[in-house]
Amino acid sequence: MVALVPDTLVLSLQYSPRPGEPLLLAVSLSNGDAAIIDTHDHQVKHRFSGAHSLETWTVAWSGGCLTPALYTGGDDSALSCLPFGKAPGLAVDHPYARTALDFVRDSKTHAAGVTAILPLTTDRDHHEWLLTGSYDEYVRVLQITSRSKKTQVMADLRLDGGVWQLRYLRAEALFENESKATRFWVLASCMHAGCRVLEVSKAPQWDGSWTIEVVAKFEEHESMNYASDVKPDSYFDDVKKATFVSTSFYDKKLCIWKLKDT
């Protein structure tokens, strides 16, 4: 058991994806803070006070920038990047040891609370691309440039409901000369609009553009769809074979469904 802040709710949590490192747990809190907990000794290793002025709805780990960092989204419509520690393998006096991903706060991109963050991929120039969801009903591909501390919208799409959750399904490289994935399938929980299966794609390196497409919808819920998932090992390399499960709030409904053959 870990004591955080009295009378404060934990709104989301994410385990660290970094292999070979201590198992850390990132949490977002209802008072606008975020924290990192070491699950071995149950101690708070980092606390980010005032990450947001309202509830911190969601938290995600940076996927590959030089400095370890968290991304958080808040009810104040802000996306924050919170660096901590130094980059593995860099000396303390290295120019990018602590400043490569300095504090980033974007309060202009989203028109309402930021409720979901899904890191997609990175490149050798230390750009990182995120997929974000918001109460404003949009998903957006954002490019985070760590050295200039800027965000740029690369693509966006309205999903007709607040985007509460983004669940990674699978990824693949579209082009033979690409060493990293450039097409991603994502399951979105869109509150009163139900579920969406998204295909998010990045053009070749020389182009740099992104697209977001809805490839399937599930709209049988009669209330807020806050959580959806996919059955492990139900689809392997073909999302169209997947078995999905989704839930809704007031009607207490749980649905199991598949995509129709087209």
N, C-alpha and C positions, 0 to 999 in steps of 0.2 A: 504494500500500500504506500502511495506517495501523497504527501500533503502539498497541494498547490496553493490555492487562494480560497479562504473561507467563502461560502455562499456563492461559489462560481461553478458553472457547468462546463464540462468538457464537451465541445461541440463536434470535434472530429479528431482522428488520430491516424498516423501513418508510420509504419516501420521503415527504418533506413534501408535503402536498396543496395548499399555498398558492401560487397562481399569481403570477408576477411577482417572486418572491423567489428568492434563491440556492437551488440544489438541495441540500437537507439530507437526511441519512440518519440515522434513529434506530436504535440497536441495543440489544438486551438481552443481558446477559452471565451466564455461569454462576456468577460469584462474587457475584451479587446486585446488581450495578451496572447502570447504563444510561448511554448517551452519545449525543451528537449530533455528526455528522461533516459538514463542508463538503466536498462531492464535487468542488469546483473546486480547492481548494488542499490537499485531503487532510489537513486539520487537525481535531483534536477541538475543537469550539467550546464544548461544555458536557459536563461529566462529573457524574453523579449517584452519588456513592459511598454505599453502604449503602441504596440504594432498597429492598432487601429483605434479610432475614437468610439466605435460601436462594436458589436459582436464580431469576433474573428470566426467566420463560418467554416473556413476550410484551410488546410495546410498541405504542402507537397514538398518533397525534397528536390533540390536542383539536380539535374541529371548528369551534368558533365562539365560545369564551369570550373575554373581554376580554384576558386575559394569555396569551401563547403558553405551551403546556404539553404535557407528555407524560403519557399514562396507562401504567402498567406493572402487570403481574400477576406474582406470584411463587409459588414453591412453599411459602411461609410462609402461604398462604391470604389474602394481603393484596392489595388494589387501591390503588395509589398514584397521586396526581396530582402531577407535578413541574413547577412553573412555571419559566420562564426568560425573561430579557430583560424588555422592557416592551412594552405593547400598541402596535401601529402607530398613529401619529397622536396619541398622548397625551403630554403633557409629563411629564417625569420627576417633577414634584411633584404631578401629578394623583393624587387619592386612590385611583384604581383602576389606576394605571400598573403597580404591581408587586404589589398585594395582592388584586386582584379574585379571583384563583384561587390563593390561598396554598396551601401544602402540605396535601394531603388524604391521609389514610391510613385505609383501612377494613379492619380485620382481623376484623370480626364477621359480615359478610354471607355469605361463602363458607365452606363446611365443609371444603374441601380446596384444593389449589393452583389459582390463577387462571391459566388457560392460553390464553384468547382474549378479546380486547376489540375491539368494533366500534362506533365512534361512529355514532349514527343521525341525530339532529337537535338543533337548539337553538331557543330562543325569545327574545323581546325582553327577558325578565326575567333572562337569563343563566343559565337552566337548560340543562343538556345531558343528553341521554339516551344511554346506552350499552347495548349488548347484550353480556353477558359469558358466557363458558363456563368450566367448572371440572371438575376431577377428580371432584367430588361428583355429577356427571352432570346438573347443572341448567344451563339457560340462564336468565338474568335480565335484565329491563329495569331499569336503575338510573337514577334521576334524580339528577344532581349539581347541587347548588345552590352556585354558586361563592362567593357572598358569606358564606354561613353555614358553608361547608366541610363540608356534610353530604351523605350519600348515602341514598337511599330506594329500596327495592325496589317497583317499580310492577307487575311481573308476573313469574312464574317458571313453569318447566315442566321436568319430569324427562324426559330423553331416553334413559335406560337404558344409557348409556355415557359415559365421560369425554369432555367436549367439548373437543377439542384445537384445532380451527380453525373460524372463522366467516368465510365468504366472501360478500360483498355481491353480490347479483344485480341487483335493480332496485328502484325506489321510485316511488310515485305519490301524488298528493293525493286523498283520498277525498271531500273536501267542497269545494264550489265556492268558499267564502269562505276556504279555507286557502291561504296563499301558499307553504307548505312541505309536503314529503312527509309523509304520515301512515300509509302502509302500505308495508312493506318485505318483500322476499323475500330469504331468506338460506339459504345452503348450509352445513350443519354436518357436520363430520367427527367422529364419535362413537366412535372407538377400536374396542372389541370389538362395539359395537352397529351399526357401519356408518354410512351417510349418512342425513341428514334434510334435507328441504326445508321451511323454516319460513316462515310468514306472520306478521309482527309488525305489529300495528296499534295506532294511537293514536286514541282517541275525540275528538270535537270539543273545541275549546279550553275550553268551559265545563265539560266533564266531566273530562277529564284522565286517565281510566283507560287501561290498555293490555291487550292480549291477545296470547298466543303460541299458534299452532296448527301442528301438523305436517300438511302437505298431501301429503307423499310420503316413502317410505322406500326405501332400497336396502340390502339385507342379504346380498348374495352373497359378501362378503369372509369369509374364514376366519381372519383375523388382524386386527391393529390397523389401523384406517383412520385414518391420520394426516393425509392430504392429499387434497383434492378441489378440482375447479375446473369451469368451464363454458367451452365453446368460444365465443370472441368472435363476435358477430354471428350466433349461431345461433338467436336467439329474439326480438330486437328488443323488442317490447312485450308478448310473451306467454311467460312462463316455461315454460308447458307444452310449448312447442316446442323448448326448449333441449336441447343435447347436453352431457351431463355426463361427466367423467372422474374416477375415484377410484382410490386406490392403497391397498395394505395391506402391512404390514411383513414378518412372518416368512414368509408364503407368496409374497412377491414378485409379487403380482398387480396388474395394471392393468386396470380395467374401463371400458368406454364404454357409456353407457346413456341412455335417454330416459324421460320420464314416460308412463305409460299413459293413453290417452284414457278419460275417464269420462263 
